[in-house]
Amino acid sequence: MSAERTIPWPKSGILDISVYVPGKSKAPSGVRLHKLSSNESPLGASPKAVDAHQQVTNTLHRYPDPSSEPLREAIAEMHGLNPDNIVCGNGSDDILSLLANAYLAPGDEAIFTEHGFLVYRIAILAAGAKPVVAPESNCFADVDAILGCVTDKTKIVFLANPNNPTGTYLPIDEVRRLHEGLPDTVLLVLDAAYAEYVRRNNYESGIELVSAYSNVVMTRTFSKIYGLAALRIGWAYAPGHVIDVINRVRGPFNVNAAAIAAGAAAIRDRMHLERSITHNEEWLKWTNDALEAIGLKVTPSVANFILVHFPDQKGKTAAEAEQFLTKHGYLLRGVEGYGLPNALRMTIGDEEANRGVVSALAQFLNGAADV
């Protein structure tokens, strides 16, 4: 029998959650910082979004629109969607947690892949349900492995497409095969946070699947290509019955007024979006090729980051490389928590940052002194 508790105790599952650790944001004193640890946009926010944000300062005493209607209408306009099938949140993490809390209960199960986004596990456990991990194949989601994990207790399948931190993706035909193999009662959540970066003809974010079926949800974010990470804006496109459920459980003002205004302006600024896409397309390839040229293995990525694998030998490990880079002002993301202990995730930065990381890693691999 356990000892008598003398403090309030959380529900089952909460204390099994490992606290989410964000990417590092500080370099040693006196060293110029190049933050490549959080997949933020090197081009920053659209000037139109910045202007819209500033204009909100005169109405800070007013509550924001409770349904984020101006933002939903802008999203619908740019993607050709019905705004009634869109719900916004305080980042896409908010939407993912709302879905888990609304559709999962103790005894239920939810599936995500081996190297999938850590927030899925957190959201599942916070809802009191059981997280089920489907093996990946060489850092790629495996449809057969996911379907093999489905039981009569499965209520949600979370799929990041492209995936973070691997940068890999499933072609739409495989996503459709996954959906076809799921019971109608299982919700397929397609997390398309990096969709805008993908330049592949066989990729779709999930809009068509949501439109065609009653058990598919697509989530998106303004934190990446739109450069609005500080404002925390996420959204979901979903069937009407799912939107109704989320609206019943979300906070009534879960998106602030500045975020609504800036997000609506950002998504309408197509020129800034295209500049961001072009920059990423050029430097994703350059950085990938340059890192492979100095002897490192890189997982093929379609997002705005790459997963870099290090030799499993003393003096050449990912942890040692991260320490070396940090002392030179380059912050990458360790991904041990994702089951990848000997890899680092690098966000594609500006030209100076990208070239600097490659140069520093070449020195590291050649045994340069850690100074």
N, C-alpha and C positions, 0 to 999 in steps of 0.2 A: 504494500500500500504506500502511495507517495506521501511525502511530508505535507502537512497542512499548509495551504497557501495563505499568505498574509497580505497579498496585494491583488488588485484587479487583474484578471488573466484574459488574454485575447483568445479568440476562437481558434479551433484546430487549423493548423496550416500556416498561421501568421509567423510563428517563430521559426518555421522552416525556410523562410525567405531570407536570402542573402541580399543585403542592401545593395542597390544598384550603384556602381561606381562610374561616374562620368569620366571622359577623357581629361587628362591633365591640362592645366591652363596657365601654369607658371614655370618660367625658366629661371636659372640661377641669376642672382643680381649681377648686373653689368653685361649680361649676354642678350643679344637681340632675340626676341621671341618669334618663332614660326610655329604657330599652333596648327598641327595637322592631325589632331587626335579626336575630333568630334564631327567630321564630315560636313563642316560649315562651308559656305560658298566663299571662294577667294575674291569674288567680284563684289561681294556685299549686296545690300538691298537695292532695289530700283529707286532712283531719285524720286520718282512719283510716289512710291510707297513712303519714303521718308517725309515728303511734303504732306501727304495725307495724315501721317502719324502726328506731325507737329500741329496740324489744324485742330486736333481734338483737344488741345490743352485748354481751350476756352470753355469747354463743357465738362470738365472733370467732376463737377458736382452732380451730373446726371448719370443714371444707370444706363448701361448699354442696351441695345436692342436684345430682348430676351431670346429671340430665335435666330440671331445673327442674319437677319433677312438680307441686308445689303451685300454681305459676303456670300451668302448662298446664291443670290441672284447673279453675282459676278462669276462664281464658279460654274453655275448652270449655263450662263451665256458663253463662256469660253470653251466648255466641253460639250455643249449641245444636250444638256440634261434638264430634267424637270426639277426645279428647286425644291419641290415637295419631297423628293427622294434624297435630299442632302441634309445632313446634320453636321454641325461644327462643334469642335471641342477645344479644350486647352492643350493643344498638341495632339498628335494621333495617339500618343500613349493614353490620353484621357478616353478616347473612343474605344481603344482596346480594353481598357479596364471596365468601362461601362458595359461592353458586350459580355465580358466574363462575369461580372456581377449580376447581370440580368438573365443570363442563360445557363449559368453553372450553379450547382448546389452540392453540398456534401454527398459523396457517393458517385458523383459524375466524373467523367474524364474528359480531358482536352489534349489534343496532340499538337506537337510542333517538332521541327527537325533538329537533328543533333547539334548543329552550330547555329540554330535560329536565334533571333533577337531575344535577349534576356528578359525583356518586359513580359513576354508571354508566360513564362514560368511564374513570375511575380504575380501577374493578374490572376492566373489559375489558382495558385495557392491562397491568395487573398480572398478568393470567392469560396474557399473551403473545398475545392475540388482537387482531383489528382492529375498532376502533369505526366504525360506519357511522351517519351522521346523516341522519335523514329530515326533510325540510322541514316546517315547520308552516304553517298558514294563519291569519294574523292572530292569532298566539299560541295557536291551538288545534291539537291533534294532528290529523293528517290520515291517515285509515286507508288511503286509496289510495296516498299517498306512502310510508307504511311498507311496505305490501305490494310497492310498486314497488322497494324496496331488498332484498327477499328474494332470496337466491341459494342454490345448493346448499351454500354454505359457512356459511350462517346457522344458528346454534345457539340463540340467545336473542334475544327481543325484550323490552326493558324499557319499560314504560309507566307513568309516574306519573299517577295518576288519583284526585283532582285533581293537576294538575301544579304543581311548585314550580320557578320563581318566578312563574308567570303566574296561578295560581289558577283556571285553566280546567279543564274536564272533558269527557270523552266520555260520552254517554248509553250505557246498557247495550246498546242495539241496535247501536250502532257498535262497541262492544267485542266483541260476539258476531260481527259481520261481520269484524272483524279476526282473531279466532280461527279462523273458518271458512276464511279465506284462507291460513292458515299450514299448512305440512306438519305431520303428526303428530309428527315428530321435532324440531320447534322448540319450545322452552320459552317460553311467554308468562308473563312475570313482571309482575303487576299490583301496583304500589307504591301502597298505599292509606293512606299515612301520615296523610292529612287526612280520611279517610272520615267520621269522627264529626261533622264540621262540616257536611256537605253536607245541604241541605234541599231536594232536588229529587226528584220522583217517578220520574223516568226514570234515576236513578243507582243503581247497585249496586256494592258494593266488590269483588266477585269471588268471594264464597263459593260461590254456586250454580255458577259455571263450574268452580271447583276440584272440587266434588263430582261434576260430570258428566263431566269429561274427565281424561285422564292426562297432559296437557302444560301445565297451568296452575298457577301458584303465586301466592298473594296474600301480601304482606308488610304488616305493621302496626307501629305504634310506640306507646310510652308517653310519648314526649318532648313531645308536643304537647298534646292536650286533657287528658291525665291529669297534666300538670305534673311529670313525673319525668325531665326531661332530664338532670339530674346523675347519675342512676343508670344510664343507657344500657340500656334494655330494648326489644328488638324481638322480633317473632315472625312466623312464617310458617304458613300453612295450605296443605297440599300433599298430593298423592297419596302413598300409602305408599312407593312406590319412590323418590320424591324425598326424603322424610324419611329413609329409610335411607341415601341417599347423603350428605346433610348431616351426619347423625350420625357417619358414618365420617370426616369431615374436620374437623369443628368441634373446638374445645378441649373437654376433658372437663368443665371447670368454667367455661364461658364466660359464665355469668350468676352474679353474686355473691349471697350469701345475703340481704343487705339489699334488693337489687333484687327478688328472688323474693318476699320477704315484702311489701314495699311495693306491688309490682305487683298481687299477688293481692288486697290490700285495696282498692287504687284502682279496679280494674275492677268490684268488687262494690258500690262506693259510687255508686249510681245517682243519688242526689240531687245530689251534687257534679258529676257528669257533666251533668245537666240544667241546673244553674246555669251551667256553662261554655258549653253550647250556646246558652242564652237570651242570655247576655251577648254572645256573638259575633254572633248573629243581629241583635241590636239595633244594635250599634256598627259592624258591617261595613257595613250599609246607610247609617247616619248618616255615617260617614267617607267612603264612596264618594260620596254625594250632596254633602257639604260640599266635597270636593276638586274635584268637577266644577263646583260653583257659583263657585269662585274662578278657573276657567278651565283647570284641568288635565284631561288625559285619563287615565281609569282603565280598565284591563282588567277586565271583569266577573269577579269571584271568588266561589267557593263555599267557600273555605277560611278560615283565620284571618289572612289577610294580603291586601294589595292591591298591584298593580303600578301605579305612578304614572309617567306619561310627561311629559317636560318639553320645552319648545320648544327647537329646535336653533338657538339664537342666543346670542351672547355676553351673559353676565350672567344667563342664565336656564337654564343647562344643569343636568343631574342632578348632575354633580360639584360645581358651585358651590352648588346647593341642599343637597347633603349636607354640605358644609363649613359653610354657614350654620346648618343645623339642629344640627350637632354642637356648635358654639360656644354654642348655647342649650340643650344638654343632651339633644337628641333624636337618638337613634342609629337611622338607617335603614340598609338594606343596598343598597350599590351592586351592580349585576348585569351589569357589563360582561363578566365572565367567562362569562355565559350568552348572549352575543351581543346584549345589550340595553344599549348604552353610554349611552343617554340616558333611563334610567329608574331608579327606586328602588323597592325592595320595603319596604312598611311592614307590620309586624305590628300587628294590632288589640290595643291596650292597654287600660288602664283609662280612665275618662272624662276624667280630667285630661290624660293623655298624648294621647289622640285629639284633644281640643279644642286642646291646645297645639300639636300639629303643624300642624293646619289654620291656626291663627292665625299661626304662624311662617311658614308657606309663603305666606300672603296678604301678609305684610310683605315677604318675599323677592321675590315677583312684582311688588310695587309699588315695588321699588327701595330698600328700607330699607338703611341702612348696616349693614355686616357687623360688628357689635359684640356 
